[in-house]
Amino acid sequence: RGSGGGGGDLREGSKVEARYRGKARYYPGVIKRVNRDGTYDVDYDDGEKEMFVSAELIKSLEPSGGGGGGGGDLREGSKVEARYRGKARYYPGVIKRVNRDGTYDVDYDDGEKEMFVSAELIKSL
């Protein structure tokens, strides 16, 4: 029972990877709801939704514990690579603003702009 790893910090809004329909592969998403029976509703990044997912099928992507994790050097003007719209590929850009909610506004080198990007989608360069 205790081998679950990050299961304890699963709450609404947590970035996770979950095994869609119990299959072998993990897919990125967000906890939409914590259910009374100990399962979770997951909104996947690709638009799929799944309800009543058991904790054994979910891995938390949230940084465990205190500090800012690896992305601690993200501040205005930082050169970064970020996953535009949460897609798989990283694109170069600059942190335009650090938001109060812990997200970032990114100005990409190709002229695109994206607001409220979560730290998990950004790599400092």
Secondary structure, DSSP 8 states (H G I E B T S, - for coil): -GGGSGGGG--TT-EEEEEGGG-SSEEEEEEEEE-TTS-EEEEETTS-EEEEE-GGGEEE-S--SSS-GGGGG--TT-EEEEEGGG-SSEEEEEEEEE-TTS-EEEEETTS-EEEEE-GGGEEE-
